[in-house]
Amino acid sequence: MEYRRLGKTPLLTSVIGLGCSRLGASVFEDETVEAESLLHFAIDHGINFFDTADSYSYGNSECLLGKAIRGKRDQVILATKGGFLPSSLARIGQHLVPFIGPFRTVISRNKATLKTFSQKRQNFDVQYLKKALEKSLRRLGTDYIDLYQLHSPPLAILENGLAFRFLEQCQQEGKIRFYGISVNSIEDGLFCLQNPQIAALQVPINLFEQQAVSDLLPHAFPNTGILARVPLARGLLTEKAMIQTGPQVQNRAEISKQQQTLHELCAQEDRRISDVAIQFLLQFTQISSIIVGTKSVNHLHRNILAGQQPALSHELITHITSL
């Protein structure tokens, strides 16, 4: 496993990090017995960066992660996020989780439709964040968090600065070592770079979302670490090419055309599209860690192996960049 420095911090993060959004039972995800095995497999294979949030599986993701790192706290870099409340759908769903088992397949099949009726809810009030942080510390079973992140705050929150003063206070108290922002847009990321105390930015970067490569990475390096989220474009850059989470693709015809082109290019070099997607990101040394989200040991193993493959050819990179 390769390790890279997270911005100007002393933290050395594994280039493949594990996103824990799918760990723990929810309306759409069942409680897999593989979750604990997945986390131990990750640690045993050199992954030390784990990204979760208090909103993932109603806090169950943090609980599972906290249980897995008992006795191994000094081996891992814990990153969690705060600011999201359960959506209008999740507020109801969290009470139904114990009884939903037999119907989960049908519900998951209609996930996209159900989410159109659900409203996202956020709260970046200092008093709320203070309570959220304390709860995260308890669920994770630790007295400090290595990287605490604001979870996709709107620009207005970033501009008023109150949340930053709260994070600085938590840093002084030793509850967090460093803080960062999971940003909604490149513009929000560029605004955050004006604050030298922000240790890391988490931003979507993948073959279909390359804007950050040219517009954000050069300005962030070397002071601010970059964490690449949705590296497989929510499932589009896999052999199954299915959207697992997130917003629906608006231009399906264009995406399908690009997918076909990518599959053909990868086949010419006898590579899988998911492996190429990870290797594409690894070439940018400004990226500290690529956060892969999975609940499968096999998928995680494949992603780790993808990071150890030979670099992409110049021709393939040229074709990919032109998409």
BELTAQUI-V759124 format. One record per backbone hydrogen bond with DSSP energy under -0.5 kcal/mol. CO is the residue of the C=O (numbers start at 1). NH is the residue of the N-H. If there is no record, write none. Layout:
CO | NH
CO | NH
This chain:
2 | 15
4 | 13
5 | 7
6 | 9
11 | 6
11 | 13
13 | 4
15 | 17
15 | 290
17 | 19
17 | 292
18 | 51
19 | 294
20 | 23
29 | 26
30 | 32
32 | 35
33 | 37
34 | 38
35 | 39
36 | 40
37 | 41
38 | 42
39 | 43
40 | 44
41 | 45
42 | 47
43 | 46
48 | 50
48 | 77
49 | 18
50 | 52
50 | 79
51 | 20
53 | 56
55 | 58
56 | 59
56 | 61
57 | 60
59 | 63
60 | 64
61 | 65
62 | 66
63 | 67
64 | 68
65 | 69
67 | 70
69 | 72
72 | 75
72 | 76
73 | 76
76 | 78
77 | 50
77 | 79
78 | 147
79 | 52
80 | 149
81 | 54
82 | 151
83 | 123
85 | 121
87 | 91
88 | 92
89 | 92
89 | 93
90 | 94
92 | 95
92 | 96
93 | 96
93 | 97
96 | 99
96 | 100
97 | 100
100 | 103
100 | 104
101 | 104
103 | 107
104 | 108
105 | 109
106 | 110
107 | 110
108 | 111
110 | 114
111 | 115
112 | 116
113 | 116
114 | 117
115 | 118
119 | 88
121 | 85
125 | 129
126 | 130
127 | 131
128 | 132
129 | 133
130 | 134
131 | 135
132 | 136
133 | 137
134 | 138
135 | 139
136 | 140
137 | 141
137 | 142
138 | 141
145 | 177
146 | 178
147 | 80
147 | 149
148 | 180
149 | 82
150 | 152
150 | 182
154 | 157
154 | 158
155 | 159
156 | 160
157 | 161
161 | 165
162 | 166
163 | 167
164 | 168
165 | 169
166 | 170
167 | 171
168 | 172
169 | 173
170 | 174
170 | 175
170 | 176
171 | 174
175 | 145
178 | 148
179 | 199
179 | 200
180 | 150
181 | 183
181 | 202
182 | 152
185 | 189
186 | 190
187 | 191
188 | 192
189 | 193
191 | 194
192 | 195
194 | 196
195 | 198
197 | 199
199 | 225
200 | 181
201 | 203
201 | 227
202 | 183
203 | 229
206 | 209
209 | 206
210 | 213
210 | 214
211 | 215
212 | 216
212 | 217
216 | 219
216 | 220
217 | 221
220 | 224
223 | 8
225 | 201
225 | 227
226 | 228
226 | 288
226 | 289
227 | 203
227 | 229
228 | 291
229 | 205
230 | 233
232 | 235
232 | 237
233 | 236
234 | 244
235 | 238
235 | 242
242 | 244
250 | 252
251 | 255
252 | 256
253 | 257
254 | 258
255 | 259
256 | 260
257 | 261
258 | 262
259 | 263
260 | 264
261 | 265
262 | 266
263 | 267
264 | 268
265 | 269
266 | 269
266 | 271
267 | 270
272 | 276
273 | 277
274 | 278
275 | 279
276 | 280
277 | 281
278 | 282
279 | 283
281 | 284
283 | 285
284 | 287
286 | 226
286 | 288
289 | 228
289 | 291
290 | 17
290 | 292
291 | 231
291 | 293
292 | 19
292 | 294
296 | 300
297 | 301
298 | 302
299 | 303
300 | 304
301 | 305
302 | 306
303 | 307
305 | 308
306 | 309
313 | 317
314 | 318
315 | 319
316 | 320
317 | 321
318 | 322
320 | 323
